[in-house]
Amino acid sequence: MPATAITLSLISHTNVGKTTLARTLLRRDVGDAADQEHVTDVATAYSMMEASGHRLLLWDTPGFGSTPRLLSRLRLSASPIRWMLTQLWDRFRDRSLWCSQQAIKNVQSDSDIVLYLVNASEHPSNAAYVGMEMEILTWIGKPVILLLNQTGAPRPALEEEMEEADWRFQLEKYGIVKAVLGLDAFARCWVQEEALMEVIFHVLPEWKREAFDRLRLAWRTRNQDVFQRSMKSLGRQLADSGVDRVTVSKESLLQKMGVGRQQLNAEMEEARGVLTERLATRSIAATDDIIRLHGLEGHTSESIKPTGVESFGVPEKVNESVWGTVGAALSGAAGGLLADIKTGGMSFGGGTVAGFFIGGVGTWLLARGYNLTRGEDNAVRWTTEHFAAQAELLLITYLAVAHFGRGRGEWKDGDHPPHWAPAARAVIATHRTELDALWKRAAEKDARPEILVGTAEAILRSASVELLSNLYPKVSAAALAPAG
């Protein structure tokens, strides 16, 4: 079939975030993004994807500025768009109107579909400019997909659907609007891009759909490749944690009876510090790897600062509800995984519990299964509960990176949405049998990470697909299945 170009025009009121979203979709820095009007003043085309000779183009256009003045002029003409295109507005005398002209020219001449971006932090009934700009776009007559930007951190699917439905209701009188989707420039996930691709396919004229289907498959293949390689990196971390151990002295009969346990406890505390530091180091490396795989710049926190593990006064058992309370107060950036080992002075039952609150990240997870387990070979390792908790944290870390829009600039550790943790925990619960079996295999004398990494990767991949399906129930199964 002959080569086909499919063109999307990204348009909005000025300073809503078009260039920021363009950077996120294109996976590279383009244009200038700043918190001021008309940063983009010339329509520019960028290649989103090429496949089988076909091209998917994204136009970043100047924003609508003085919409009321533009609309009042257009209404004076029996043929508004033709009249507008014949005007030679002076870009230096009236830059706002000139920029709006450039946006309309682009949509009229080049666009198959308009991606119209709105600021979702405004209620649709309060965004008066939207109705005026819809009137202009109606004159142009190109199909419109409305995208909600500045929606904030990811929320449960029902909340996001209600917001989309609100905008859909407000704009249902405009026949050009074919769909309403949330696609935040700062916190979108690749599976949400799949939802956009699905809508584009159905909105395009039928004769362009075959070409777009090939482009969409190439887009999906690229996303799936990043996903698979991310799971491989995280699977290696989990396998390494499974086999990691520290040898301690054999427990004597007297020590079992409670005599001379102080020395043994000190050894256990030291072993815990060693295992924790290794876990932190692996986690930083794995997180930085998936940051790179997602085409982002920057790194997670890089400092590992053990502070006196010899001073840890850790009791045999720590009530899990206590740790849950501590974790709720101190949990932080899912992405900044295990970066900074800190000790705290909290007293329970007269003894100081120095928690390894690592980077403020997922403390509520790491606290579970706090005690180490000792094997017959006098080596201590993470308990099976702690091992499963690490898997939960890996899922949350993946979500944090996968949702980090390039428009935000370099990677920054930050808080994760509160609904991710219970969602990850529920998914890991369905995989506990597999994780427990992996943990037992890792305890064997000849266990090595390279032998276990395939299984660890498969468990995390399956759990991540299940988690993404739960978070984004409207995304098709085909979008999450390996491409090809």
Protein Blocks (a to p, Z undefined) as FASTA:
>chain_A
ZZddddddddddehilmmmmmmmmnopaedjddddehkblcdcdddfbdcehiacddddd
dddfblmlmmmmmmmpmblmlmmmmpccdfklmmmlmmmmmmmmmmmmmpmbdcddddfk
bcfklmmmlmmmmmmmmmnopacddddehkbpaddfklmmmmmmmmmmmmmmpmklmbdc
dddfklccfklmmmmmmmmmmmpcfklmmmmmmmmmmmmmmmmmmmmmmmmmmmmmmmmm
mmgccddddddfklmnopaklmmmmmmmmmmmmmmmmmmmmmmmmmmmmmmmnopacddd
fbdcdehjllpccdfbdcfklmmmmmmmmgccfklgokbccdddddeehiacddddehhi
aklmmmgokbacddfkopacddfklmmmmmmmmmmmmmmmmmmcfklopaddddddfklm
mmmmmmmmmmmmmmmmmmmmmmpmklcfklmmmmmmmmmmmmmmmmmmmmmmmbcfklmp
cgZZ
